[in-house]
Each structure stands twice: as C-alpha cells, then as structure tokens.
Amino acid sequence: MLEMKESRQMPRASAALSATGVALAFGMASCAFAAQPVDFGKYVLPVLSDKCFHCHGPDASSRKAKLRLDLEDEVRKPRSDGTALIVPGDAAASLLIQRVTSTDPDEVMPPPDFVKKLSPTELAALTAWVQQGAKWEAHWAHQPVRRPALPPGFEHRHPVDAFIDAALAKAGLTPNPRADAATLQRRAALDLTGLPPSDESDLSDLSDFIQKLLSSPHYGERMAWDWLDLARYADSHGYQKDNLRSMWRWRDWVVEAFNRNLPFDQFTILQLAGDLLPQAGVEQILSTGFNRNHRLNAEAGAIDEEYRVEYVLDRVETTATAWMGLTAGCARCHDHKYDPLSQREFFALAAFFNNLDERGNDGVGLVAEPAITLSVAGMERAVAEAESAVEKAVVALEAAALSADLDAWGAMQKQRLETCGPWRVLEPLQALGQDKGSTFTPMADGSLLFGGANPLNDVHEARLTVRDGFTLHQLRLEALPDASLTGGSLARSFDGAFSLSGLDVEIHGAAQKLLAFQATHAADESPLHHATDADPLTGWRVPGGLRERVRAVFELAQPVQVRAGSEIVIRLRYESREEQFIIGRFRLSAGAAGLKMDADEMPQSLAEAVRLGDAESLRAAYRETAPNLAPLRAARDAARATLADAKAAATTQVMVMRERPGEPRATHVLKRGLYDQPGERVQADVPAFLGLPLPDDAPRDRLALARWLVDPRHPLTARVAVNRLWQMLFGAGLVRTPEDFGFQGGRPTHPELLDWLAAEFMEKGWDIQAMLRLLMTSDTYARSAAATPAMLERDPENRLLARATRFRLPAPMLRDQALAVSGLLVPRLGGPPVKPYQPPGLWEAVAGVNSNTVTYIQDHDENLRRRSLYTLWKRSVPPPNMMLFDAAAREVCSASRPRTNSPLQALVTLNDTTYAEAARVLAGRVLSEAKDDAARISRLWRIVLARPPAPQESAHLTALLQRQLARYQADPGLAKSRVNIGESPLPAHLDPVELAAWTELAEVMLNLDATLTRP
C-alpha cells in the first residue's frame, strides 16, 4: 500500500494531507466512532489485512517500500525523515492517515490500480483509531484462551444464553419462545444421529432425550461424517486412475471413537501420532490412518518424488485446517501474504510428516505401504465353518481315491505318455512378482491366477524342479479366462487386454534363446515375435474382450536335454507402456518337437510319477484328474473357494503412519514449492507467531506436534473444535470461516462466548458429548425458527440467534431420512463400503485407462439400504445424489460445505431410485399400519415429521389422494409401473392402484420443505 518511489522524498504532513480529506475522515469518525472506543480487532485489523497486507504484510517477496503493517513495532518505529506512520492522538500528523485520505493519485493508498478500495466507514475507523491513541492488539485468534465473565445482568442464565441474550438486548431484539416438543424432538435427533426420531421417542425431558441420542450407536455415525470430510476420506485413490483403496476400517474406528466419547485431545494424539506412543498397539496404529487418506497417484510417467512430496504437504495443510483453522497452504511457495506464517515455518511443519517409508507413485493396489492387516470382527465363525467343510470334502475325496480303479487308470496314463507325447504342464513350486504386492494362486488345472496388487508393470517369475529328465523343444504359454478378471476375460486391464513384452527361459542356470512360432490370437500391430525381440517397449498383444483360451508356442533355438533335478526358471515380462496389461491366469507347458499347439496335456507331476512308478504321486494325481472323481473334486474346490472368500473377508488392510528406520529424511524449504528445487534445510518445528514453542527437551516428531496442538495454552485448537460443534448445531459457526481463523477469516459473532466455550471444553477434559449437551440444553438451541419482519430486517442472516436457524439437511442426512421413515434403512454399523443405486454410465464416462473402477457394479439386498456413511466414495465420481446436495468431494480437507438450490436437487428427491422406492415402501407401511384414510394421513405425517397434520394440511392431502386414486383407477397399468421401482418386494396383499396413489402422497411428504429442512 504505502509504496514510495526511491527517488521521491516522503512528503511532510502539511504538504501531503488534503484538508478536505482530513475533514471528511474526521467527520465520518465523529459520526460513527466518537461515541465509543474503536475496537482494533473488529474495525482496524481487518482493514489493514484486506487492503494493506498484500503489499505491506508478512510476505517479503511481495512487500513494497520495505514497509510492514502487520507488526506493531514496524508500524510505530520512527522513519528516517522524521515522519511517523502513526502519531497516537494525532491523525493529521500520521502518515498512514495522510496517505489513505489523499486525493493525489500519486500519493493515495491503496493505489488507484489496486482492486480493493477503502470505504468511508473504513477510513473513519482508521482515523478514529489513531485519534483515540492507536491501541494495538494481537489478532483475536492468536491470543490465549481465557474464560470471560458472564455479561452483567445475565450471570444466572445458562452460559450460552447469557452471551447470546446480552447481545440481543444490546441490539434491541427479543428472542423467540421455545419451539414445540415435536420440533425439538426432530431437531435433536437429526443433529445428533442424522436420523429422524423413532415413533417411540419421548420428549417429556429434552435433557434426557439428548442423553439417549448421545448413547445411540448412530451418534458416532453422524459425528464421523463431518470428520471424514476433514480427513478427506474416500474409497478410491484419486487422480487419473482412481483405483479402489481399503481404508474403511479406519472409518469404523472414527465411529467407534465418537461412540465411546474419546476425549478430543486423545482423539487428536492418536490420529496424528498413535504409532509413536509407547508400546503402541493395533488401535493406536490404526488411528493414524487419518493422514493416509490423501490422494495417491498411479499415472504412467508420474515422478515418484514429486508426488511423495505432495502427500507430505497435503498432511501439513490438512492438519493445519482441521486443528488450527490455518490456511497453511498459502505459505508453500512464499511467506503467507496475510497471516504471520513464513515459508520456512511451513516446511518446518512439513518435517514432522516427511519421514514415512512411502512411495509417490503407489496408487494401484488397495493399500500403499506403510499398511497393517487387521482382523474383521464377527468373521471367526464363518472361517471355522468353511474350514470344517473343506476338511470333510478332502476326506471324502481321499477315501474315494483308494478304489480299485486306480491301477487301471495308472496303466492308461502310462500308455498315453508313451504313445501320444502330450504337453507337459509345468507346475511351478514358486511364483513371484517383481512387485511385492503380486500374488499367485495355483489352480487345479496347473495354471496360476495372478492377484493382489495390480501394478502398472511387472515381471512374473515361475520356478520348478523336474524329477525325471526330458528333451525340451517347445514351450507353450496359455492365457485362460477367469471370473476374477475384467469381465471374465484374460487380464485385469481396463478391457481385459494383455501385452507380453518378453519371455525368458533359464535351464541349468543358462538363458535359452526363444523363437516365436505361432499364436491363436494377436493384435495386427503386435504379433507374437514382439515378445522375443528384446525390446521392452514392444510385445505380443492380445486385444480385450476375449473370454476364451489363448495359446502361444515358442521354440527353443537349440533343444535342451533337461536333466533330473534341474531347475527351470521362466519369466513373463510386462514392461511396455501398456499399463496393467498383464495375463491374469496363465499356464506353462513343455513339449517335444512338432507337437501341435492344441495337443493334449498332462501335468508334469503326473508324467514324472508315471515314469518313476511313484505310487503315492500316482494316487495324488488320480485324485486330481480321474473323471469319476470329478464331483468330489468340485465339492472340495467349492469348499476351498468358500474358505478363501471367508478368509479374505476376515481380514482387511489399512494404510497407516510409520516412521522410516535410521536417520530421518532431510527436509528443505522448496523454492516456489517445487519438489526438485530444495533450498535451506529445516528441522521440524512449530510456528513462532502463536507464542507457544515446543519444549526444549521434546523430540521433534509427530507426537510432540500432536501434544503441542492440545496444550491448553494453544490459542487455536479448542476454539476451532468448539466452533465446528456450534456449526453442526446452529448451521453456521460463531466464526463463519471454520477453515480460516486468520486475518482474512471471519471474526466471531460472539467472541466472548467462543472463548468461554473453548475454556470450558478444555477444562472439562475435551469432552465432546459434554459440550454438545451444554449447547443443546440452552434456550438458544431450543428456540422457534419463526422469523418476524423485524428480525429479517435487522438480522437477516440470524447472526445474533434471536431464532433458530432453519437449513437444508446435509446430503447424507437427506438420503438416510428417506430410508429411515420408509422402514428400509439397514441400521448395521461398519464394514466395507457398499454400492447402492446410481445412474448408469457415470463411472465409465470418466474412468482412467486400466482403472479397476471403470464399471459401477451395483450391490443388492441390504447393501442398497445401508447408511450413506458406508456408500463407496470414488473421488473422480462421488455419489451423485449426494454431490448434488453439496457434499464435499473429499479430494482435500473440507471444514464447511456450501448450501445451494438447483432444479437438479428436486429431480433427485422426486426421481432417484432410492427416494422413489422409499416413497413406495413408506406408502405400503402406512397402508398396513392404519385402517382408514384419515388415520393413514395422520400416520404418514407423524412418521415423517414427528407431529400430526394440521386440519388444513390433512385436507390438502385428502384432496390429493382422491385425485390420484381417480387417475390410477382409470389406468391400472400406469399404477403398476408407478409402484414397480427398486428391488424391495411389492407387498402382495396391497392393491397396486391404492398403493400407487398413496405413493404419490408419500413422495409429496418426502419433498416438503419441512421434511428437507432441519427445523
């Protein structure tokens, strides 16, 4: 702002100050501020921050004239020419006032080309402040939390009401009376559980009702939703590929933590540094998943270190937002332009998070290291039953294999081997992937099923040892379809295609030269010989969409006599630019010269047993191949598959925080925030402007940072936390910018109340439920939402809270309410994410190449009706019926959500399958629970809004019912199509015409403003 050209002298007050400007400023000041002292924090600091700090603030890189207006010492120090920016008590002699009131375009500040201008009120505030002595104060949020006294005359009121009603009295507003019992019942139930009250709810005592809600397991689900927004939780990695991830067990931990009322200071320490606690157990490590919820990249060509750094900096920004309301990301590339956070301090915070053993390009598998494997509660019985079934099936098969048919079968195998020379199916003793997450499951036919991680590229190595010698002339590779692969095809690539870039064979430790012979399938531009040309960027490519066996035969340039006891090593290379083009199920066979590609095959183990006369091996082979034992093998394999599914469901993986062993990774200030531009090295430390350094003896680790955040002397954490609780109950925080408690953020509407609540929160042990109970037992919370014209004129945004604030229910609450009142809601807590109804084609429209989220496969049965908390959250395509109602996208930390209105929202609640089905089921519920139309209308109203209808409301619905009955009686086919929606069964005892008419009434009820709005 106060930039001066180097060649110009600073003008004297008598020359620079326009008499007219001074008179105007003093005139405004005398009118607006003469009656009371100017509040520096309320009127002056916001002006300096908004209009001056851009050029004269904390950021040295953009500071003009070496002048800072954010520090008191800088503002007050004398200037070299004898002038002073501020002369307390003398606005006319103060250079600051001279420049902001000047009419000279070369002198006035801000300059004429600066976007933001000072208003007359702001000029008056600055002038009056200087005239009154220019008292300076620290930013309100940076001052220590001290419990203020209750306002005089209100000392015996509820603490919340004391501060609120004192402000109302000062403004000349009268608060609303208490809302009726039904309204309070519904308000409290939605606020604390996200669900409407049940029919049995009793509101004879609001405090008792609140306690019952806090004890409900659904309380934790409701609280978790807001925390997941802060944690940027999702069920996919994000970025272009956006593959699925496994973090749901951490989500369930959050629900459990809220349900057991884990104190917020412990909640903080566990999530930021649970793994660093002494003797940290599974829960402590699991809780650190908070800072692994960021996006993970898996794009081809992504630079590993670049994205590793992005993850570190994301943790800094998320931690700063969630606990401090600090826009720390603004200091990544330069000093913060408004808040006193330097770039060096930003990277000192980054040093706390910079020592994980992680990779930047690692968003392919369900988890990326570091990760832990956890047992899933309740699965023990299923595993035990499956193990018992496998044991019984194995015993039955082994008993049958002792039959007299064994000798005849053995003789037939010997003759077969001697006469037809089948392909010997090689059965590796070991198979490994270059990617450590790759797994290989042996199948009954000698093939290997590739599973686990699905890396962009990989090398699969199979090793086996032969017991009897043979001459190897040819090698056959088969790609086999499998249900676990994309669309039952040959690979897990996005369309089931694969590309083999190379095939290596080692025998007796020596590499063998291979020649491509023939293949059943190949893309025109990628024939079989591209797998033997030694170029990793080319390969034998088979297009996607095939669900049949594909074969390829390779010849050895020189036949090899394989000796008994020799080891054969075969490597399948997938190193081309094609991402995840990896054969999903493959089988390898050895053959003699001239053997046809489609000739019969025999497992290598059986061939060896026949030649060696190994009775035990023959019996084992008989069990696995004899046609008469096929039903018993099928039963055993089915039991094993069930066991495998049960074991897979019995464990899950979660990404967590874990420090690297050895010397901590060095952290540098990154020039312009770029990963490859390291500057000064920094050590882990906290920002100095808060006046709370880490203890000298504290290790510079995440645990020290977490404890620093919940130190009672910290000025931000408690304020930020209680402000979010206030926002949850009243629709907006006392600070309406919950993500920004800095100079550019909003000032509290009731600063003393905010500090009183913050002090109470800490002194009562950071007890979240106690704080909610305190807020909800106030008269302020229980007020009616009715708005008089006087209220709307004097306080249109209801900042003073003379009335309750009505606001549209959050996105998940809208859906959960519809499911709950219809009776469809499945209240089971926790578990893997589910995939309810969704319009077709959305995932396909934006799916990344080779992503495993190309196609949305809808769940069925109860998974369609789980709470919204458990809906699978794909970052690139979040659940559309929630995004339209302003749910956070979960790509970054989100502390608040906007509320918008659009026609699409109405189309969702009227037409989306979830809501339409809920209306039909609700109609069926009402028809079954009441006997006549009047009783049914009353019942419908009570179920949805927890109150009986007024006479006029009942009359409207009765008239609508008669119109809809006449409509559907005239067209029964239309009635049937109206009720045939969703997967829940139609009640056979109900007339479709009557059900369709009542479905219309139920849909109207679900779309009332009163239903969609928190009362």
C-alpha positions, 0 to 999 in steps of 0.5 A, a space after each residue: 500500500 504505502 509504496 514510495 518511489 526511491 527517488 521521491 522524498 516522503 512528503 511532510 504532513 502539511 504538504 501531503 494531507 488534503 484538508 478536505 480529506 482530513 475533514 471528511 475522515 474526521 467527520 465520518 469518525 465523529 459520526 460513527 466512532 466518537 461515541 465509543 472506543 474503536 475496537 482494533 480487532 473488529 474495525 482496524 485489523 481487518 482493514 489493514 489485512 484486506 487492503 494493506 497486507 498484500 503489499 505491506 504484510 508478512 510476505 517479503 517477496 511481495 512487500 513494497 517500500 520495505 514497509 510492514 503493517 502487520 507488526 506493531 513495532 514496524 508500524 510505530 518505529 520512527 522513519 528516517 525523515 522524521 515522519 511517523 506512520 502513526 502519531 497516537 492522538 494525532 491523525 493529521 500528523 500520521 502518515 498512514 492517515 495522510 496517505 489513505 485520505 489523499 486525493 493525489 493519485 500519486 500519493 493515495 493508498 491503496 493505489 488507484 490500480 489496486 482492486 480493493 478500495 477503502 470505504 468511508 466507514 473504513 477510513 473513519 475507523 482508521 482515523 478514529 483509531 489513531 485519534 483515540 491513541 492507536 491501541 494495538 492488539 494481537 489478532 483475536 485468534 492468536 491470543 490465549 484462551 481465557 474464560 470471560 465473565 458472564 455479561 452483567 445482568 445475565 450471570 444466572 442464565 445458562 452460559 450460552 444464553 447469557 452471551 447470546 441474550 446480552 447481545 440481543 438486548 444490546 441490539 434491541 431484539 427479543 428472542 423467540 419462545 421455545 419451539 414445540 416438543 415435536 420440533 425439538 424432538 426432530 431437531 435433536 435427533 437429526 443433529 445428533 444421529 442424522 436420523 429422524 426420531 423413532 415413533 417411540 421417542 419421548 420428549 417429556 425431558 429434552 435433557 434426557 432425550 439428548 442423553 439417549 441420542 448421545 448413547 445411540 450407536 448412530 451418534 458416532 455415525 453422524 459425528 464421523 461424517 463431518 470428520 471424514 470430510 476433514 480427513 478427506 476420506 474416500 474409497 478410491 485413490 484419486 487422480 487419473 486412475 482412481 483405483 479402489 483403496 481399503 481404508 474403511 476400517 479406519 472409518 469404523 474406528 472414527 465411529 467407534 471413537 465418537 461412540 465411546 466419547 474419546 476425549 478430543 485431545 486423545 482423539 487428536 494424539 492418536 490420529 496424528 501420532 498413535 504409532 509413536 506412543 509407547 508400546 503402541 498397539 493395533 488401535 493406536 496404529 490404526 488411528 493414524 490412518 487419518 493422514 493416509 487418506 490423501 490422494 495417491 497417484 498411479 499415472 504412467 510417467 508420474 515422478 515418484 518424488 514429486 508426488 511423495 512430496 505432495 502427500 507430505 504437504 497435503 498432511 501439513 495443510 490438512 492438519 493445519 485446517 482441521 486443528 488450527 483453522 490455518 490456511 497453511 497452504 498459502 505459505 508453500 511457495 512464499 511467506 503467507 501474504 496475510 497471516 504471520 506464517 513464513 515459508 520456512 515455518 511451513 516446511 518446518 511443519 512439513 518435517 514432522 510428516 516427511 519421514 514415512 517409508 512411502 512411495 509417490 507413485 503407489 496408487 494401484 493396489 488397495 493399500 500403499 505401504 506403510 499398511 497393517 492387516 487387521 482382523 474383521 470382527 464377527 468373521 471367526 465363525 464363518 472361517 471355522 465353518 468353511 474350514 470344517 467343510 473343506 476338511 470333510 470334502 478332502 476326506 471324502 475325496 481321499 477315501 474315494 481315491 483308494 478304489 480299485 480303479 486306480 491301477 487301471 487308470 495308472 496303466 492308461 496314463 502310462 500308455 498315453 505318455 508313451 504313445 501320444 507325447 502330450 504337453 507337459 504342464 509345468 507346475 511351478 513350486 514358486 511364483 513371484 512378482 517383481 512387485 511385492 504386492 503380486 500374488 499367485 494362486 495355483 489352480 487345479 488345472 496347473 495354471 496360476 491366477 495372478 492377484 493382489 496388487 495390480 501394478 502398472 508393470 511387472 515381471 512374473 517369475 515361475 520356478 520348478 524342479 523336474 524329477 525325471 529328465 526330458 528333451 525340451 523343444 517347445 514351450 507353450 504359454 496359455 492365457 485362460 479366462 477367469 471370473 476374477 478378471 475384467 469381465 471374465 476375460 484374460 487380464 485385469 486391464 481396463 478391457 481385459 487386454 494383455 501385452 507380453 513384452 518378453 519371455 525368458 527361459 533359464 535351464 541349468 542356470 543358462 538363458 535359452 534363446 526363444 523363437 516365436 512360432 505361432 499364436 491363436 490370437 494377436 493384435 495386427 500391430 503386435 504379433 507374437 515375435 514382439 515378445 522375443 525381440 528384446 525390446 521392452 517397449 514392444 510385445 505380443 498383444 492380445 486385444 480385450 474382450 476375449 473370454 476364451 483360451 489363448 495359446 502361444 508356442 515358442 521354440 527353443 533355438 537349440 533343444 535342451 536335454 533337461 536333466 533330473 533335478 534341474 531347475 527351470 526358471 521362466 519369466 513373463 515380462 510386462 514392461 511396455 507402456 501398456 499399463 496393467 496389461 498383464 495375463 491374469 491366469 496363465 499356464 506353462 507347458 513343455 513339449 517335444 518337437 512338432 507337437 501341435 499347439 492344441 495337443 493334449 496335456 498332462 501335468 508334469 507331476 503326473 508324467 514324472 510319477 508315471 515314469 518313476 512308478 511313484 505310487 503315492 504321486 500316482 494316487 495324488 494325481 488320480 485324485 486330481 484328474 480321474 473323471 469319476 472323481 470329478 464331483 468330489 473334486 468340485 465339492 472340495 474346490 467349492 469348499 476351498 473357494 468358500 474358505 478363501 472368500 471367508 478368509 479374505 473377508 476376515 481380514 482387511 488392510 489399512 494404510 497407516 503412519 510409520 516412521 522410516 528406520 535410521 536417520 530421518 529424511 532431510 527436509 528443505 524449504 522448496 523454492 516456489 514449492 517445487 519438489 526438485 528445487 530444495 533450498 535451506 534445510 529445516 528441522 521440524 518445528 512449530 510456528 513462532 507467531 502463536 507464542 507457544 514453542 515446543 519444549 526444549 527437551 521434546 523430540 521433534 516428531 509427530 507426537 510432540 506436534 500432536 501434544 503441542 496442538 492440545 496444550 491448553 495454552 494453544 490459542 487455536 485448537 479448542 476454539 476451532 473444535 468448539 466452533 465446528 460443534 456450534 456449526 453442526 448445531 446452529 448451521 453456521 459457526 460463531 466464526 463463519 470461516 471454520 477453515 480460516 481463523 486468520 486475518 482474512 477469516 471471519 471474526 466471531 459473532 460472539 467472541 466472548 462466548 467462543 472463548 468461554 466455550 473453548 475454556 470450558 471444553 478444555 477444562 472439562 477434559 475435551 469432552 465432546 458429548 459434554 459440550 454438545 449437551 451444554 449447547 443443546 440444553 440452552 434456550 438458544 438451541 431450543 428456540 422457534 425458527 419463526 422469523 418476524 419482519 423485524 428480525 429479517 430486517 435487522 438480522 437477516 442472516 440470524 447472526 445474533 440467534 434471536 431464532 433458530 436457524 432453519 437449513 437444508 439437511 446435509 446430503 447424507 442426512 437427506 438420503 438416510 431420512 428417506 430410508 429411515 421413515 420408509 422402514 428400509 434403512 439397514 441400521 448395521 454399523 461398519 464394514 466395507 463400503 457398499 454400492 447402492 443405486 446410481 445412474 448408469 454410465 457415470 463411472 465409465 464416462 470418466 474412468 482412467 485407462 486400466 482403472 479397476 473402477 471403470 464399471 459401477 457394479 451395483 450391490 443388492 439386498 441390504 447393501 442398497 439400504 445401508 447408511 450413506 456413511 458406508 456408500 463407496 466414495 470414488 473421488 473422480 465420481 462421488 455419489 451423485 445424489 449426494 454431490 448434488 446436495 453439496 457434499 464435499 468431494 473429499 479430494 482435500 480437507 473440507 471444514 464447511 460445505 456450501 448450501 445451494 438450490 438447483 432444479 437438479 436437487 428436486 429431480 433427485 428427491 422426486 426421481 432417484 431410485 432410492 427416494 422413489 422406492 422409499 416413497 413406495 415402501 413408506 406408502 405400503 407401511 402406512 397402508 398396513 399400519 392404519 385402517 382408514 384414510 384419515 388415520 393413514 394421513 395422520 400416520 404418514 405425517 407423524 412418521 415423517 415429521 414427528 407431529 400430526 397434520 394440521 386440519 388444513 394440511 390433512 385436507 390438502 392431502 385428502 384432496 390429493 389422494 382422491 385425485 390420484 386414486 381417480 387417475 390410477 383407477 382409470 389406468 391400472 397399468 400406469 399404477 403398476 409401473 408407478 409402484 414397480 421401482 427398486 428391488 424391495 418386494 411389492 407387498 402382495 396383499 396391497 392393491 397396486 392402484 391404492 398403493 400407487 396413489 398413496 405413493 404419490 402422497 408419500 413422495 409429496 411428504 418426502 419433498 416438503 420443505 419441512 421434511 428437507 429442512 432441519 427445523 
